[in-house]
Amino acid sequence: MRKLVYGLAAAAALIVAAAQPADAKVLKWSYTGDVNSMDPYALRESFTQSFLLNIYEGLVRYNDKLEQEPTLATGWEILDPTTWRFTLRKGVKFHNGNDFNADDVIFSYRRGADENSPFRGNLHAVKDVVKVDDFTVDVKLNSPYPLLLNDLTAWYMMDKEWAEANGAAAPVDPSKGQDGHASANANGTGPFMLKSRQPDTKTVLVNNPNWWDTPKHNLTEVIFTPISSSATRVAALLSGELDMMRPVPLQDIERVKRTPGLSVLQQPAMRVVFLAMDMESDELKESNVKGKNPLKDIRVRKALYQAINIDAIHKSVMLGRSRPTGVLLAEETKGYDPAVDSRLPFDPEAAKKLLAEAGYPDGFEVGFDCPNDRYVNDERICQAIVPMWARVGVKANLLAQTKGRHFKKMLQPGNSSIFMFGWASLPVMDVSSLFTSVISTRSGKLGGWNPGGYSNKRVDELISLVGQEYDKEKRQAYISEALSLHKADIPHIPLHQQTLAWGVRDGVNVIQAGDEYLRLWYVTIDD
């Protein structure tokens, strides 16, 4: 594997690919932010995971129709309620030529489930992985768990020999300022290999000629360039410097569609965007209220919720291309219950009364963190919310920054008072992802995305039942009760389900799925 090239971050510069052979099929594409790390266990952030899916592979994957199919495992069977046996694919090689076998699976489990790994929540149901022989492993569960295959789609296999040889056997946590060899280098089994990496500037992948699967793509090289400026990104697509970009800003969708040679792919995304609050700290780090935390009071949280005019955001900021929600689940997610999906009414006067009752008749100041390159119009949404809160007396001091800096701050408990993030329940595509990561009490493998410290004993009990129940009706009853209790506690303020919009040059054939993953092994470029 080549040593990677580092460079200074480029504000919005588009790096043009060098001259290519006449028969080369090079895909040049862009997104609002960069891949946070090449380490598949460093951060459970959907875009980073979706990018790495083209380099690394799991035992199971989703195909172009979002159906599960065997990948590095060829089959599996349930030996007993807490033991699944997986038969591994023979003849698979990592990009450096090393063979894939059971030792790599066991190593990958221990690295991913390590207490220092942000990824460990994806393996919360797994007790251990045991080697049967070189191409057979038993996955031991803590309790019966019907969604194991869903979880395994996000668990990418690493090469034990390569990791140990390069000092990358231990996981790293970027939110704590850690990095390592695997943060900037990669050695997977997937359809594409990492050629070069310039953080925040350009990442280049090349076709893996020794991939075990039959390629459906015809790409020789993929050049990914993060461009945070929407105007610059659109201009690059219009000028032909890019073959594809995402997302197309809502205000530019019609313009791109009218441009000869370009089209816009659109469909609802599975991601719901919402606000979370620090309900745990005794005193907020970024507030003029001293000696106590106003966000611990449900009346304050309810006031903040009811002060937001979601219809105005839907019309003016999202240009009608969003679906306001009352829960943190998209309609397409398994476990969604429409009976729970209703919002508290927009009522500024009621919000003022609630604040007064809570002891804040004149309001208060509070920190407000948002990304500016992660969700559709994320910064503009936050900018719209600031004056809405100001009208009821709450002065929100907005800090909008790149997703890497945003997540690094908000994921450390107590660092952010109020903060935006979104959840698509990916790649599990089931409510259990939301439950175990965002809503569950933060402890060990659970609650990895719950820095606000929400905790409800009954909700935790229901989450455990949801994870073990095979009966669909009983499981849905547990889900609905948990969603209702969580909604009543108001630890989060749901905003909306966003829409996918990708700009694509004619002749570039891309499959757009609701999970927002770009599966490069399906991409073709016409002659």
C-alpha positions, 0 to 999 in steps of 0.5 A, spaced: 500 500 500 502 506 498 504 511 503 499 517 503 500 524 501 498 529 506 496 536 504 493 543 507 486 543 507 483 547 501 477 552 502 473 550 496 478 548 490 476 543 485 482 539 484 482 537 477 485 530 475 491 529 471 491 526 464 488 519 463 488 514 458 483 514 452 480 508 455 480 510 462 473 511 466 474 516 471 468 518 476 469 525 479 464 527 484 463 531 490 460 532 497 459 537 502 464 535 507 470 530 507 471 523 509 472 523 516 477 517 517 480 511 513 479 507 519 472 503 519 471 503 526 473 510 528 467 514 527 460 511 526 458 517 521 454 515 515 457 518 510 464 516 512 461 509 513 458 509 506 465 511 502 469 506 506 464 501 504 467 501 497 474 499 500 472 495 506 467 489 506 463 486 511 460 479 512 453 481 509 452 487 505 446 491 502 445 491 494 442 496 489 435 494 492 437 495 499 436 487 500 441 483 504 446 478 501 452 474 502 459 478 502 465 475 506 460 470 508 457 465 504 452 463 508 450 462 516 445 458 520 442 459 527 445 453 532 441 456 538 438 462 540 445 465 542 449 462 537 450 464 529 455 460 525 458 463 519 461 460 513 467 465 510 468 466 503 475 462 501 480 465 496 479 473 498 485 477 498 486 484 502 488 489 497 496 488 499 495 480 497 494 478 504 489 472 505 482 473 508 480 468 514 477 467 521 483 470 524 481 477 521 474 476 523 476 475 530 481 481 530 476 485 527 471 484 532 475 485 538 478 492 535 471 494 533 468 492 540 474 495 544 471 500 549 475 505 546 472 504 539 466 509 537 464 503 533 462 498 539 455 500 539 454 496 532 456 490 536 452 491 542 449 484 541 455 480 540 458 477 546 464 474 542 466 471 536 469 464 536 474 461 531 471 454 529 476 453 523 480 458 518 473 459 514 468 458 520 466 462 526 461 462 531 458 469 533 456 468 540 450 473 542 448 476 549 441 474 548 437 472 542 437 478 537 433 478 530 437 483 527 444 481 527 445 481 520 442 488 519 448 490 524 453 486 520 452 490 514 456 496 518 462 491 520 467 491 515 473 486 516 480 489 517 487 485 516 489 483 522 496 482 519 497 489 516 494 492 522 499 489 527 504 490 523 503 498 522 501 499 529 494 499 528 491 494 532 488 498 537 482 502 535 482 510 535 477 515 537 477 522 533 473 525 538 478 525 543 483 527 538 486 520 536 489 518 530 493 512 527 496 509 521 489 506 519 486 513 519 490 515 513 491 508 510 486 503 508 487 495 506 480 492 505 477 487 500 473 491 497 472 493 489 476 499 490 483 501 493 485 507 496 491 510 491 492 517 495 489 521 500 489 529 501 485 530 507 480 536 506 482 536 498 482 529 494 481 522 495 483 517 489 480 510 489 482 505 483 479 499 481 481 493 485 483 488 479 483 482 484 476 483 487 473 476 489 466 479 486 464 480 479 464 488 478 458 491 475 462 497 474 466 499 469 470 505 473 478 505 473 479 511 478 474 515 482 476 522 484 473 524 490 473 532 492 470 535 498 467 542 496 463 545 502 461 551 498 454 549 495 455 555 489 462 552 488 460 545 487 454 547 483 459 551 478 463 545 478 458 540 475 455 545 470 462 546 467 463 539 467 469 539 472 464 534 476 460 528 473 456 528 480 455 532 486 451 531 492 447 534 495 444 539 490 442 545 494 434 546 494 435 552 490 439 550 485 435 543 483 431 547 477 437 550 474 441 544 474 435 540 471 434 545 466 442 545 464 443 540 457 447 534 459 445 534 466 439 531 471 437 531 478 436 524 482 431 525 487 427 521 493 426 521 500 432 520 504 431 515 511 435 521 515 431 525 520 434 531 522 433 534 530 436 537 536 439 534 542 440 537 549 445 537 554 440 534 560 446 531 564 451 537 566 449 540 573 451 547 569 451 548 562 458 550 559 455 555 554 450 559 558 449 565 563 445 561 567 450 559 573 449 553 578 444 549 575 442 547 568 435 549 565 435 544 560 434 539 565 427 542 566 422 539 561 418 545 561 424 549 558 425 543 553 418 544 551 418 551 550 424 551 545 420 545 541 414 550 541 418 556 539 420 553 533 415 554 527 417 548 523 412 550 517 416 556 516 422 552 515 419 547 511 417 553 506 422 558 506 429 554 508 427 547 505 423 550 499 417 545 501 422 539 500 422 536 507 417 532 511 416 535 518 416 530 523 414 528 530 419 522 531 426 521 530 424 516 525 423 516 517 417 513 515 421 508 511 424 505 517 422 499 520 418 500 526 416 507 524 409 508 528 404 513 524 400 514 531 406 517 535 408 521 529 405 528 531 408 534 533 407 539 539 404 545 536 408 551 534 406 556 540 410 562 542 406 564 547 405 558 550 413 557 550 414 564 554 409 561 559 413 555 560 419 559 561 416 563 566 414 557 570 421 554 570 424 561 573 426 564 566 421 570 565 427 573 561 429 567 558 437 566 558 443 565 553 445 558 551 450 555 546 447 552 539 452 547 535 450 546 528 454 543 522 455 547 516 456 541 511 453 535 513 445 535 512 441 539 507 441 546 509 443 545 516 446 552 517 440 555 514 436 551 519 439 553 525 440 560 523 432 560 522 431 557 529 435 563 532 430 568 531 425 564 533 428 562 540 430 570 541 422 571 540 421 567 547 427 570 550 432 565 549 439 567 546 442 562 542 449 563 540 450 559 534 456 556 532 456 553 525 462 549 523 464 543 519 462 536 520 468 533 523 469 539 528 462 539 530 462 531 531 468 532 535 465 537 540 458 534 540 460 527 542 464 529 548 458 529 554 457 536 556 461 540 551 455 542 547 448 545 550 444 544 544 446 541 538 443 538 531 444 532 528 441 527 524 439 519 524 437 515 518 438 508 522 443 506 517 445 501 515 440 497 520 434 500 517 431 499 523 428 503 529 433 499 534 439 503 531 436 509 533 434 506 540 441 503 542 445 509 539 441 515 540 436 514 546 439 508 550 442 510 557 449 511 555 453 505 558 458 501 555 456 499 548 449 503 548 448 510 547 454 512 543 450 518 540 447 520 546 452 525 549 446 529 552 445 524 557 438 522 556 436 516 561 429 513 562 429 506 565 423 504 562 425 506 555 431 502 556 427 496 558 423 496 552 429 497 548 432 490 551 425 487 549 425 490 542 432 487 541 430 480 543 423 479 540 422 475 534 414 476 534 412 482 530 406 484 533 409 484 540 416 487 538 412 493 535 408 494 541 414 495 545 417 500 540 411 504 540 411 504 547 418 506 547 417 512 542 411 515 546 415 515 552 421 518 549 417 523 545 413 525 552 420 526 555 422 531 550 430 530 550 430 531 543 426 536 538 425 533 531 425 537 525 424 533 519 426 528 514 430 531 508 430 529 501 436 526 497 438 530 491 444 528 486 446 532 480 449 527 475 452 528 468 448 524 462 452 518 461 454 517 468 449 511 471 448 512 478 443 508 483 440 512 488 438 509 494 434 511 500 440 510 505 444 515 501 450 510 500 453 511 493 455 504 491 461 505 486 461 498 484 454 499 480 456 505 477 458 505 469 460 511 465 458 510 457 463 510 452 
